[in-house]
Amino acid sequence: MFEINVKKIDETQKTNCGSFLQTPFWCEFKANHGWQYNRFELQIVYPKNEVLDNDCKHNPTENVIEQKTLEVSALNRSFAKGFFSIAYIPLFPSLPYKCTEQSLIDNAFEQDGVGVITEEIITPETQTIEFAHYLQDIANALKPHLPKNTIAIRFDPDVSFTDLDERDLFNYGLKTVSYADKIKLKKNFVDIQPPDTSIIDLTLSEDKILSKMHSKWRYNIRYAEKKGVSIHKYLINNSNLSKKIDKFYELTKETNARDGNSSHAKSYYLDLIQRSAQNHEQNIDSPLVTLYIAEHEGDEIASIMTLFSKDEAIYLYGASSNKKRNFMPNHLLQWTAIKDAKSYGSKCYDFYGMSPEGKDEKHPMHGLYMFKSNFGGQNIHRIGSWDVPVKFIYYPYCFAEKLRAFWFKKVKKMIKGR
């Protein structure tokens, strides 16, 4: 359906824009922690979209066949001592055809509900068939350029919805198309990147951002300041950086013991922030990683790590002490990072992960959901991880992956009483 030519490239001008997961900075960082990566240029010829084709009848001279050049990074992780590997492509691709702006759709109905539509409407749902083929065609084009032991190509597409039911319906449509058209496309049981998150629009003024927050959250920020909580930032090879990472890791272990989660090794966090610092010392245009620590009367009581790029700011990791939690240090930490991200020039602040739902107080993720969503951002729901199997061994691997997820997310937490 899509004609795709692939060329491996070693350099790119896109070092600090788009998704941070696609930046050379992030890929090189992951390559230092067990991954391999390659960057490719894709020259794509898009077929005539049926919706666009109908619209073109009003203007027969318009050429509806598009050609685009895109760049993509593919990460490979080996297993079983290199016997096989998974190719992972985060936050790529987006939908092949641009959707009609929501404001135009909202204004399409006038006069007591009578529809007045002057142009064809393109939505994610109208291009489900194309998108299923799009993923497979990209995978097929990339396959010859990936390691020979690759058993599947895993995508986390850059497709999201503000309505949870619409996301689930779109995924159901992809599954249906894959079955009907015999496309080798499978929804992975485990999502690699968090599909559900809350995003704050940083193009708004600080006053507007504050006004969108829950009133209790604004109060908590002021309360932390009133109680004397101070926020300290560590970046660009600060002389105390290694010591502060030690403290961050100590808080991380305390948080994990409380919540029953796991984390990376301390060297992982240190490498991430030092790599960012080294790039900026060398005037390399790449994302900026910052460690924030909240202190109160000499006690370091909470910490977060963020990443800022030209397009987005990401709340990567967070940890807090069991002490002085009533002083609301986490609210002040986030507000400080939000203001800094806006000053840096990022367009949005992504809390990067929460449950899809959680307003019900009985929901196990109620606390996390309310903490992040009450900062006033837009809750969005990405479609999660989709695999294109390449070799048969993928299927037993997928089964083992599902068992592992069940063990860590269900059984171990149940054993610990969570």
KOLTOR-45324 format. One record per residue (C-alpha): residue number from 0; residue in three letters; x, z, y. Coordinates in pm, whole numbers. Layout:
<atoms>
+-----+------+--------+--------+--------+
! seq ! type !      X !      Z !      Y !
+-----+------+--------+--------+--------+
! NUM !  ala !      X !      Z !      Y !
...
+-----+------+--------+--------+--------+
</atoms>
This chain:
<atoms>
+-----+------+--------+--------+--------+
! seq ! type !      X !      Z !      Y !
+-----+------+--------+--------+--------+
!   0 !  met !      0 !      0 !      0 !
!   1 !  phe !    284 !     93 !    240 !
!   2 !  glu !    607 !   -107 !    263 !
!   3 !  ile !    894 !    138 !    303 !
!   4 !  asn !   1266 !     65 !    337 !
!   5 !  val !   1506 !    360 !    312 !
!   6 !  lys !   1850 !    396 !    463 !
!   7 !  lys !   2067 !    706 !    430 !
!   8 !  ile !   2203 !    829 !    765 !
!   9 !  asp !   2467 !   1087 !    850 !
!  10 !  glu !   2387 !   1153 !   1214 !
!  11 !  thr !   2075 !   1190 !   1425 !
!  12 !  gln !   1979 !   1243 !   1787 !
!  13 !  lys !   1689 !   1462 !   1676 !
!  14 !  thr !   1884 !   1786 !   1654 !
!  15 !  asn !   1652 !   2022 !   1837 !
!  16 !  cys !   1301 !   1875 !   1828 !
!  17 !  gly !   1016 !   1842 !   1582 !
!  18 !  ser !    981 !   2095 !   1303 !
!  19 !  phe !   1279 !   2330 !   1278 !
!  20 !  leu !   1271 !   2270 !    902 !
!  21 !  gln !   1371 !   1908 !    961 !
!  22 !  thr !   1661 !   1981 !   1200 !
!  23 !  pro !   2021 !   1930 !   1081 !
!  24 !  phe !   2084 !   2294 !   1182 !
!  25 !  trp !   1834 !   2428 !    930 !
!  26 !  cys !   1932 !   2184 !    656 !
!  27 !  glu !   2302 !   2266 !    693 !
!  28 !  phe !   2219 !   2635 !    688 !
!  29 !  lys !   2020 !   2594 !    364 !
!  30 !  ala !   2305 !   2387 !    219 !
!  31 !  asn !   2518 !   2699 !    253 !
!  32 !  his !   2268 !   2890 !     39 !
!  33 !  gly !   2227 !   2686 !   -275 !
!  34 !  trp !   2070 !   2362 !   -151 !
!  35 !  gln !   2188 !   2006 !    -99 !
!  36 !  tyr !   2042 !   1780 !    165 !
!  37 !  asn !   2033 !   1417 !    270 !
!  38 !  arg !   1886 !   1257 !    579 !
!  39 !  phe !   1712 !    921 !    569 !
!  40 !  glu !   1573 !    664 !    804 !
!  41 !  leu !   1241 !    518 !    688 !
!  42 !  gln !   1122 !    182 !    814 !
!  43 !  ile !    752 !    175 !    736 !
!  44 !  val !    505 !   -112 !    755 !
!  45 !  tyr !    152 !     27 !    774 !
!  46 !  pro !   -126 !   -179 !    613 !
!  47 !  lys !   -447 !   -261 !    795 !
!  48 !  asn !   -657 !     52 !    814 !
!  49 !  glu !  -1021 !    -28 !    736 !
!  50 !  val !  -1143 !    164 !   1040 !
!  51 !  leu !   -892 !     -9 !   1266 !
!  52 !  asp !   -972 !   -340 !   1106 !
!  53 !  asn !  -1340 !   -307 !   1196 !
!  54 !  asp !  -1250 !   -215 !   1551 !
!  55 !  cys !  -1020 !   -515 !   1574 !
!  56 !  lys !  -1318 !   -751 !   1534 !
!  57 !  his !  -1391 !   -680 !   1897 !
!  58 !  asn !  -1039 !   -795 !   1985 !
!  59 !  pro !   -918 !  -1045 !   1723 !
!  60 !  thr !   -582 !  -1094 !   1896 !
!  61 !  glu !   -484 !   -732 !   1845 !
!  62 !  asn !   -226 !   -682 !   1571 !
!  63 !  val !   -339 !   -385 !   1363 !
!  64 !  ile !    -33 !   -383 !   1137 !
!  65 !  glu !    207 !   -120 !   1268 !
!  66 !  gln !    576 !    -74 !   1202 !
!  67 !  lys !    746 !    258 !   1261 !
!  68 !  thr !   1090 !    405 !   1209 !
!  69 !  leu !   1089 !    771 !   1103 !
!  70 !  glu !   1360 !   1016 !   1003 !
!  71 !  val !   1331 !   1271 !    727 !
!  72 !  ser !   1554 !   1529 !    560 !
!  73 !  ala !   1521 !   1595 !    188 !
!  74 !  leu !   1655 !   1921 !     40 !
!  75 !  asn !   1746 !   1944 !   -328 !
!  76 !  arg !   1764 !   2267 !   -527 !
!  77 !  ser !   1918 !   2262 !   -876 !
!  78 !  phe !   1808 !   2477 !  -1168 !
!  79 !  ala !   1932 !   2550 !  -1522 !
!  80 !  lys !   2296 !   2506 !  -1417 !
!  81 !  gly !   2229 !   2166 !  -1267 !
!  82 !  phe !   2019 !   2030 !  -1553 !
!  83 !  phe !   1737 !   1940 !  -1314 !
!  84 !  ser !   1645 !   1971 !   -947 !
!  85 !  ile !   1345 !   1959 !   -714 !
!  86 !  ala !   1357 !   1751 !   -396 !
!  87 !  tyr !   1180 !   1931 !   -115 !
!  88 !  ile !   1057 !   1766 !    208 !
!  89 !  pro !    918 !   2024 !    453 !
!  90 !  leu !    667 !   1947 !    730 !
!  91 !  phe !    663 !   1574 !    661 !
!  92 !  pro !    485 !   1336 !    676 !
!  93 !  ser !    198 !   1353 !    919 !
!  94 !  leu !   -114 !   1139 !    876 !
!  95 !  pro !    -35 !    766 !    882 !
!  96 !  tyr !   -292 !    684 !   1152 !
!  97 !  lys !   -355 !    865 !   1479 !
!  98 !  cys !   -683 !   1055 !   1478 !
!  99 !  thr !   -943 !   1020 !   1749 !
! 100 !  glu !   -914 !   1300 !   2004 !
! 101 !  gln !  -1155 !   1583 !   1931 !
! 102 !  ser !  -1287 !   1574 !   2287 !
! 103 !  leu !  -1402 !   1214 !   2234 !
! 104 !  ile !  -1575 !   1310 !   1911 !
! 105 !  asp !  -1741 !   1609 !   2080 !
! 106 !  asn !  -1864 !   1384 !   2362 !
! 107 !  ala !  -1989 !   1114 !   2126 !
! 108 !  phe !  -2334 !   1273 !   2102 !
! 109 !  glu !  -2560 !   1282 !   2404 !
! 110 !  gln !  -2926 !   1306 !   2499 !
! 111 !  asp !  -3090 !   1544 !   2253 !
! 112 !  gly !  -2848 !   1478 !   1971 !
! 113 !  val !  -2872 !   1097 !   1973 !
! 114 !  gly !  -2528 !    963 !   1879 !
! 115 !  val !  -2360 !    738 !   2130 !
! 116 !  ile !  -2037 !    610 !   1976 !
! 117 !  thr !  -1852 !    333 !   2156 !
! 118 !  glu !  -1551 !    315 !   1924 !
! 119 !  glu !  -1462 !    375 !   1562 !
! 120 !  ile !  -1379 !    736 !   1480 !
! 121 !  ile !  -1060 !    812 !   1288 !
! 122 !  thr !  -1030 !   1160 !   1135 !
! 123 !  pro !   -818 !   1309 !    856 !
! 124 !  glu !  -1112 !   1261 !    619 !
! 125 !  thr !  -1137 !    888 !    693 !
! 126 !  gln !   -777 !    834 !    580 !
! 127 !  thr !   -762 !   1051 !    268 !
! 128 !  ile !   -712 !    748 !     45 !
! 129 !  glu !   -433 !    613 !    264 !
! 130 !  phe !   -260 !    951 !    280 !
! 131 !  ala !   -257 !    998 !    -97 !
! 132 !  his !    -92 !    656 !   -138 !
! 133 !  tyr !    135 !    730 !    159 !
! 134 !  leu !    286 !   1034 !    -13 !
! 135 !  gln !    342 !    846 !   -338 !
! 136 !  asp !    491 !    542 !   -164 !
! 137 !  ile !    735 !    758 !     33 !
! 138 !  ala !    834 !    939 !   -286 !
! 139 !  asn !    885 !    612 !   -472 !
! 140 !  ala !   1098 !    475 !   -188 !
! 141 !  leu !   1314 !    789 !   -173 !
! 142 !  lys !   1356 !    834 !   -548 !
! 143 !  pro !   1653 !    592 !   -594 !
! 144 !  his !   1842 !    773 !   -314 !
! 145 !  leu !   1799 !   1125 !   -452 !
! 146 !  pro !   2008 !   1301 !   -721 !
! 147 !  lys !   1944 !   1158 !  -1067 !
! 148 !  asn !   1838 !   1498 !  -1203 !
! 149 !  thr !   1541 !   1516 !   -961 !
! 150 !  ile !   1222 !   1588 !  -1158 !
! 151 !  ala !    975 !   1594 !   -866 !
! 152 !  ile !    950 !   1536 !   -494 !
! 153 !  arg !    768 !   1818 !   -321 !
! 154 !  phe !    609 !   1765 !     20 !
! 155 !  asp !    478 !   2018 !    270 !
! 156 !  pro !    294 !   1762 !    486 !
! 157 !  asp !    250 !   1808 !    859 !
! 158 !  val !   -129 !   1802 !    834 !
! 159 !  ser !   -334 !   2096 !    957 !
! 160 !  phe !   -689 !   2201 !   1041 !
! 161 !  thr !   -842 !   2468 !   1261 !
! 162 !  asp !  -1127 !   2511 !   1013 !
! 163 !  leu !  -1048 !   2652 !    670 !
! 164 !  asp !  -1334 !   2468 !    498 !
! 165 !  glu !  -1217 !   2135 !    643 !
! 166 !  arg !   -866 !   2198 !    504 !
! 167 !  asp !  -1003 !   2280 !    161 !
! 168 !  leu !  -1229 !   1973 !    169 !
! 169 !  phe !   -935 !   1750 !    263 !
! 170 !  asn !   -730 !   1888 !    -28 !
! 171 !  tyr !  -1022 !   1833 !   -262 !
! 172 !  gly !  -1040 !   1475 !   -138 !
! 173 !  leu !   -669 !   1423 !   -209 !
! 174 !  lys !   -715 !   1553 !   -563 !
! 175 !  thr !  -1014 !   1324 !   -614 !
! 176 !  val !   -832 !   1017 !   -483 !
! 177 !  ser !   -525 !   1098 !   -693 !
! 178 !  tyr !   -736 !   1113 !  -1006 !
! 179 !  ala !   -948 !    807 !   -927 !
! 180 !  asp !   -655 !    586 !   -822 !
! 181 !  lys !   -421 !    724 !  -1092 !
! 182 !  ile !   -170 !    842 !   -833 !
! 183 !  lys !     94 !   1086 !   -950 !
! 184 !  leu !     14 !   1347 !   -689 !
! 185 !  lys !    -40 !   1711 !   -776 !
! 186 !  lys !   -130 !   2013 !   -563 !
! 187 !  asn !    135 !   2275 !   -630 !
! 188 !  phe !     14 !   2620 !   -732 !
! 189 !  val !    272 !   2783 !   -505 !
! 190 !  asp !    299 !   2684 !   -139 !
! 191 !  ile !    659 !   2687 !    -17 !
! 192 !  gln !    590 !   2721 !    355 !
! 193 !  pro !    308 !   2950 !    467 !
! 194 !  pro !      7 !   2718 !    509 !
! 195 !  asp !   -190 !   2956 !    731 !
! 196 !  thr !    -67 !   3077 !   1065 !
! 197 !  ser !   -154 !   3149 !   1427 !
! 198 !  ile !      1 !   2950 !   1713 !
! 199 !  ile !     13 !   3040 !   2083 !
! 200 !  asp !     16 !   2762 !   2343 !
! 201 !  leu !    322 !   2832 !   2560 !
! 202 !  thr !    229 !   2568 !   2818 !
! 203 !  leu !    -19 !   2825 !   2952 !
! 204 !  ser !     83 !   3078 !   3214 !
! 205 !  glu !    184 !   3428 !   3105 !
! 206 !  asp !   -134 !   3567 !   3261 !
! 207 !  lys !   -345 !   3317 !   3065 !
! 208 !  ile !   -163 !   3399 !   2739 !
! 209 !  leu !   -226 !   3769 !   2800 !
! 210 !  ser !   -593 !   3705 !   2880 !
! 211 !  lys !   -643 !   3541 !   2541 !
! 212 !  met !   -511 !   3848 !   2356 !
! 213 !  his !   -737 !   4116 !   2220 !
! 214 !  ser !   -769 !   4387 !   2487 !
! 215 !  lys !   -626 !   4645 !   2246 !
! 216 !  trp !   -315 !   4431 !   2203 !
! 217 !  arg !   -259 !   4416 !   2580 !
! 218 !  tyr !   -302 !   4793 !   2588 !
! 219 !  asn !    -52 !   4838 !   2303 !
! 220 !  ile !    211 !   4636 !   2491 !
! 221 !  arg !    168 !   4852 !   2801 !
! 222 !  tyr !    158 !   5166 !   2585 !
! 223 !  ala !    494 !   5085 !   2421 !
! 224 !  glu !    649 !   5032 !   2763 !
! 225 !  lys !    496 !   5355 !   2894 !
! 226 !  lys !    636 !   5551 !   2600 !
! 227 !  gly !    986 !   5423 !   2680 !
! 228 !  val !   1029 !   5163 !   2405 !
! 229 !  ser !   1300 !   4916 !   2509 !
! 230 !  ile !   1381 !   4576 !   2358 !
! 231 !  his !   1741 !   4460 !   2310 !
! 232 !  lys !   1845 !   4103 !   2228 !
! 233 !  tyr !   2146 !   3998 !   2021 !
! 234 !  leu !   2268 !   3637 !   2008 !
! 235 !  ile !   2566 !   3408 !   2089 !
! 236 !  asn !   2817 !   3614 !   1890 !
! 237 !  asn !   2744 !   3946 !   2056 !
! 238 !  ser !   3023 !   4189 !   1967 !
! 239 !  asn !   2771 !   4420 !   1797 !
! 240 !  leu !   2593 !   4143 !   1608 !
! 241 !  ser !   2720 !   4226 !   1259 !
! 242 !  lys !   2638 !   4593 !   1309 !
! 243 !  lys !   2290 !   4507 !   1434 !
! 244 !  ile !   2226 !   4282 !   1134 !
! 245 !  asp !   2311 !   4584 !    920 !
! 246 !  lys !   2038 !   4774 !   1102 !
! 247 !  phe !   1794 !   4485 !   1066 !
! 248 !  tyr !   1862 !   4476 !    693 !
! 249 !  glu !   1816 !   4852 !    668 !
! 250 !  leu !   1477 !   4819 !    837 !
! 251 !  thr !   1394 !   4527 !    606 !
! 252 !  lys !   1456 !   4740 !    297 !
! 253 !  glu !   1238 !   5015 !    445 !
! 254 !  thr !    961 !   4764 !    511 !
! 255 !  asn !    986 !   4616 !    160 !
! 256 !  ala !    961 !   4961 !      4 !
! 257 !  arg !    645 !   5021 !    206 !
! 258 !  asp !    479 !   4683 !    149 !
! 259 !  gly !    612 !   4584 !   -192 !
! 260 !  asn !    779 !   4261 !    -75 !
! 261 !  ser !   1127 !   4116 !   -122 !
! 262 !  ser !   1379 !   3967 !    118 !
! 263 !  his !   1696 !   3762 !    143 !
! 264 !  ala !   2045 !   3907 !    111 !
! 265 !  lys !   2201 !   4052 !    426 !
! 266 !  ser !   2454 !   3766 !    434 !
! 267 !  tyr !   2165 !   3519 !    467 !
! 268 !  tyr !   2044 !   3667 !    795 !
! 269 !  leu !   2397 !   3706 !    931 !
! 270 !  asp !   2488 !   3347 !    849 !
! 271 !  leu !   2170 !   3220 !   1016 !
! 272 !  ile !   2230 !   3388 !   1350 !
! 273 !  gln !   2608 !   3332 !   1351 !
! 274 !  arg !   2560 !   2961 !   1276 !
! 275 !  ser !   2325 !   2936 !   1573 !
! 276 !  ala !   2570 !   3120 !   1796 !
! 277 !  gln !   2860 !   2894 !   1693 !
! 278 !  asn !   2656 !   2581 !   1766 !
! 279 !  his !   2573 !   2700 !   2115 !
! 280 !  glu !   2931 !   2802 !   2184 !
! 281 !  gln !   3027 !   2443 !   2098 !
! 282 !  asn !   2747 !   2305 !   2321 !
! 283 !  ile !   2563 !   2157 !   2022 !
! 284 !  asp !   2197 !   2104 !   2101 !
! 285 !  ser !   2030 !   2292 !   1816 !
! 286 !  pro !   1775 !   2573 !   1767 !
! 287 !  leu !   1854 !   2917 !   1906 !
! 288 !  val !   1822 !   3216 !   1672 !
! 289 !  thr !   1784 !   3560 !   1828 !
! 290 !  leu !   1768 !   3912 !   1688 !
! 291 !  tyr !   1542 !   4157 !   1877 !
! 292 !  ile !   1556 !   4531 !   1817 !
! 293 !  ala !   1313 !   4787 !   1959 !
! 294 !  glu !   1467 !   5123 !   2049 !
! 295 !  his !   1325 !   5456 !   2154 !
! 296 !  glu !   1548 !   5746 !   2261 !
! 297 !  gly !   1836 !   5612 !   2054 !
! 298 !  asp !   1628 !   5532 !   1746 !
! 299 !  glu !   1613 !   5166 !   1639 !
! 300 !  ile !   1258 !   5149 !   1508 !
! 301 !  ala !   1162 !   4782 !   1467 !
! 302 !  ser !   1318 !   4436 !   1472 !
! 303 !  ile !   1230 !   4067 !   1457 !
! 304 !  met !   1430 !   3747 !   1425 !
! 305 !  thr !   1311 !   3431 !   1603 !
! 306 !  leu !   1408 !   3066 !   1628 !
! 307 !  phe !   1348 !   2859 !   1944 !
! 308 !  ser !   1359 !   2480 !   1962 !
! 309 !  lys !   1238 !   2235 !   2225 !
! 310 !  asp !    907 !   2188 !   2046 !
! 311 !  glu !    835 !   2523 !   1885 !
! 312 !  ala !    929 !   2888 !   1863 !
! 313 !  ile !    910 !   3054 !   1521 !
! 314 !  tyr !    873 !   3420 !   1431 !
! 315 !  leu !   1096 !   3406 !   1124 !
! 316 !  tyr !   1140 !   3762 !    998 !
! 317 !  gly !   1032 !   4111 !   1094 !
! 318 !  ala !   1094 !   4469 !    986 !
! 319 !  ser !   1002 !   4816 !   1107 !
! 320 !  ser !   1076 !   5180 !   1039 !
! 321 !  asn !    825 !   5431 !    912 !
! 322 !  lys !    913 !   5640 !   1219 !
! 323 !  lys !    740 !   5611 !   1556 !
! 324 !  arg !    511 !   5328 !   1448 !
! 325 !  asn !    247 !   5484 !   1671 !
! 326 !  phe !    456 !   5376 !   1974 !
! 327 !  met !    356 !   5013 !   1903 !
! 328 !  pro !    709 !   4862 !   1912 !
! 329 !  asn !    600 !   4551 !   1721 !
! 330 !  his !    356 !   4448 !   1992 !
! 331 !  leu !    622 !   4476 !   2261 !
! 332 !  leu !    874 !   4290 !   2041 !
! 333 !  gln !    638 !   3996 !   2000 !
! 334 !  trp !    543 !   3984 !   2367 !
! 335 !  thr !    912 !   3986 !   2466 !
! 336 !  ala !    985 !   3699 !   2225 !
! 337 !  ile !    680 !   3504 !   2347 !
! 338 !  lys !    798 !   3528 !   2708 !
! 339 !  asp !   1153 !   3430 !   2612 !
! 340 !  ala !   1027 !   3131 !   2412 !
! 341 !  lys !    827 !   3015 !   2712 !
! 342 !  ser !   1135 !   3049 !   2936 !
! 343 !  tyr !   1343 !   2858 !   2681 !
! 344 !  gly !   1098 !   2567 !   2702 !
! 345 !  ser !    931 !   2582 !   2360 !
! 346 !  lys !    581 !   2439 !   2359 !
! 347 !  cys !    427 !   2687 !   2118 !
! 348 !  tyr !    493 !   3019 !   1943 !
! 349 !  asp !    423 !   3014 !   1570 !
! 350 !  phe !    369 !   3348 !   1395 !
! 351 !  tyr !    452 !   3162 !   1076 !
! 352 !  gly !    239 !   3300 !    803 !
! 353 !  met !    -68 !   3511 !    738 !
! 354 !  ser !   -363 !   3513 !    502 !
! 355 !  pro !   -622 !   3236 !    554 !
! 356 !  glu !   -886 !   3503 !    602 !
! 357 !  gly !   -871 !   3876 !    662 !
! 358 !  lys !  -1125 !   4003 !    912 !
! 359 !  asp !  -1285 !   4208 !    637 !
! 360 !  glu !  -1120 !   4552 !    638 !
! 361 !  lys !  -1121 !   4550 !    257 !
! 362 !  his !   -909 !   4234 !    247 !
! 363 !  pro !   -555 !   4316 !    117 !
! 364 !  met !   -397 !   4124 !    406 !
! 365 !  his !   -633 !   4260 !    671 !
! 366 !  gly !   -359 !   4437 !    869 !
! 367 !  leu !   -124 !   4137 !    889 !
! 368 !  tyr !   -409 !   3898 !    967 !
! 369 !  met !   -540 !   4112 !   1253 !
! 370 !  phe !   -192 !   4181 !   1395 !
! 371 !  lys !   -105 !   3813 !   1428 !
! 372 !  ser !   -443 !   3663 !   1512 !
! 373 !  asn !   -520 !   3919 !   1785 !
! 374 !  phe !   -234 !   3785 !   1996 !
! 375 !  gly !   -484 !   3515 !   2091 !
! 376 !  gly !   -334 !   3207 !   1929 !
! 377 !  gln !   -513 !   2927 !   1748 !
! 378 !  asn !   -542 !   2991 !   1374 !
! 379 !  ile !   -446 !   2680 !   1179 !
! 380 !  his !   -446 !   2588 !    811 !
! 381 !  arg !   -193 !   2338 !    674 !
! 382 !  ile !   -262 !   2160 !    347 !
! 383 !  gly !     26 !   2324 !    158 !
! 384 !  ser !    267 !   2185 !   -100 !
! 385 !  trp !    201 !   1860 !   -287 !
! 386 !  asp !    422 !   1726 !   -566 !
! 387 !  val !    498 !   1378 !   -689 !
! 388 !  pro !    633 !   1423 !  -1044 !
! 389 !  val !    926 !   1201 !  -1138 !
! 390 !  lys !   1012 !   1320 !  -1490 !
! 391 !  phe !    810 !   1482 !  -1768 !
! 392 !  ile !   1011 !   1804 !  -1753 !
! 393 !  tyr !    834 !   1872 !  -1426 !
! 394 !  tyr !    521 !   1985 !  -1611 !
! 395 !  pro !    677 !   2270 !  -1815 !
! 396 !  tyr !    875 !   2366 !  -1503 !
! 397 !  cys !    552 !   2379 !  -1303 !
! 398 !  phe !    394 !   2603 !  -1567 !
! 399 !  ala !    694 !   2838 !  -1555 !
! 400 !  glu !    676 !   2842 !  -1176 !
! 401 !  lys !    312 !   2943 !  -1193 !
! 402 !  leu !    390 !   3227 !  -1436 !
! 403 !  arg !    669 !   3351 !  -1212 !
! 404 !  ala !    442 !   3356 !   -909 !
! 405 !  phe !    175 !   3543 !  -1105 !
! 406 !  trp !    432 !   3801 !  -1219 !
! 407 !  phe !    573 !   3874 !   -873 !
! 408 !  lys !    255 !   3843 !   -667 !
! 409 !  lys !      9 !   4006 !   -905 !
! 410 !  val !    157 !   4200 !  -1197 !
! 411 !  lys !    450 !   4372 !  -1022 !
! 412 !  lys !    237 !   4474 !   -724 !
! 413 !  met !    -34 !   4604 !   -959 !
! 414 !  ile !    226 !   4806 !  -1151 !
! 415 !  lys !    342 !   4959 !   -822 !
! 416 !  gly !    -16 !   5039 !   -730 !
! 417 !  arg !    -50 !   4781 !   -451 !
+-----+------+--------+--------+--------+
</atoms>
